[in-house]
Amino acid sequence: MPLDRTEPVELVNMCMVINEDTQEVLVEDKTDVDWKFGHSFPGGHVEPGEPLATAMAREVFEETGLTVSQLESCGTVEWFDTQDHYRKIGFLYRTSQFSGQLKQGDEGRILWYPLADLNRANTAESFMEMLAIFTKQTTVDAVSFEMNGSLTLTPDEGNDK
């Protein structure tokens, strides 16, 4: 009998939308989260049968009113629930291509914020680890062995360009 290598997986996503002229990023202060409150990027769940990039564009539009294009995959984050034997995988994207009118959604305040001003004190749990994935070419993964726990970056080789 072959070994069963399947497990339940929850798919989520997050997108760094950056205005290259102002070096500001679109942040969201979500109010319906199970982790430390603070700035994060728009994102959410991938629906069953929905392509990853389609889900990302949908989530950004639902939460911000902006239409994004030319999504670039940055890396992944994973959380493991060892007790219930499942994992959550987050797909991270970035883009500077957006259009539309910014609107406030139901999930929290949306605003443009200077990228250089994001720090541990004003961001959500493990956001700074995710920010490294969004901004450094050699940092592409992070993991937590606790559901919604603190992320640890996969060591990079110091080859950041």
N, C-alpha and C positions, 0 to 999 in steps of 0.2 A: 504494500500500500504506500503510495507516494506521500511525502511530507506536505501538509497543507501550509502554504506560504502566503496565505491571504489574511487580511485583517481589515476591519472597518476603518475608513479614512474620512475625515472631514476636510474639505478643501476651502480655503479662504484666500483672500488677496489684499494687497495694499498698493497704492500708487503715489509716488512722489511727483506732483505736478509743479514744475518750476518755471517761473518767469525769468528768463535769462537776462532781460534788460535790468531788472531790479534786484536779482538774486534773492527773490522771495519765493517761498514755497506755500502751497495751499495746505493749511492745517485744519484739523477738526478736533474739537473738544467733545468727544462722545460722552454721553451721560448714561448709556445702557451697557456698561462693560463690567467684567469681573476682575479687572486689574486696576492698578493705580491710575487715577484720573490725571490727565494732562494732554498736551498736544500729541496728535498722531496724524497720519495721512488718511485720506479717504480709502475705504475698502470694505469688504464684507465677505459673504459666502458665495461660492460657486454653486449654482443650482445643478441638480442631476441632468446630465446630458448636455450641459452648456459648455462651449469651448472656453478655455481660460481667459484669453484676451477679450472675448465678447463679454464675459462676466466682469472683467476689470472695467471696461468702458461703461457698462451698465451701472455698476456700483458708483463710479465717479459721477455719472450724470444724476443718479437718484439722490446722492448726498450733497451735490454742489450745484447742479444745473449746468455744468460745463460738459461739452463734448470733447473728448480727447482722441488723439490719433497718434500714429507712429510710436506705439508703446514698445519700450525696450525692456526685456527681461533682465533683472539684476541678480536674482538669486532666490533662495528659499529659506524658510524658517520651519522648524518642526518641533512639535510638542508631543510627548508620549504620555499616555495614560496606562501605566503598567498594570494597574489593578483591573481596569475594564478592557485591557488589551486592544486599544485603538490608538490612532495618532491623528493629529491635525497638522496639515501641511499648508503653509502660507507661501503664495507666489508673489514676489515683489517685482514691481514695474516702475519705470520712470518715463516721463515725457515732458517736453517743453512745447508741445503742439496742442493747443486748446482753443476753444471758441465758445461763445455764449455769454450769458449773464449769470454771475454768481448769485445763488439764492441760498437762503438758510433752510436746512432740512429739519426733519423731526428728530434726528439722532444727536444733535449737538451743534454748537456754534462753529461756523466756517469763517476763516479769515486768511489773508495773505500775511506771512510772517517771515522776517529775515532768516534765511538759512543759517547764517553765522550765529544767531542768537538762540538756537535750540540747544538745550543742555539737560542734564539729568533732573534738575529741579523743576523744569517746566514741561517735561514730556511724560508720556505714559510709561508704564512698566516695560522695561527692555527696549524702549524705543531707540535709545542711543546705539544699541547693538544693531538694530535694523537699519539705522541711519548709515552706519558704516557699510552695510551691504549696498545701500542705495548710492553711496558716493565714492567708494573705493573699488577699483576694478579687480583687485585680487581678493577681496573679502566677499564671498558669495553664499555662505551658509552659516546658520546658527541653530542650536538645538537646546531643548530643555527636556529633562526626564520627569517633569512634573507638568500636568496640564495647566496652561496659562502661567507657568512659572517663569522665572528669570532665564533669559537666553544666554548661552555661551557661544561666542563666535568660534567658527572653525579656524584654527590658526592659519594666518596667511604667511606667505614666504617673504614679506617685505619687498615685493616687486611692484608695489603700487606705482602707477604711472602718473 
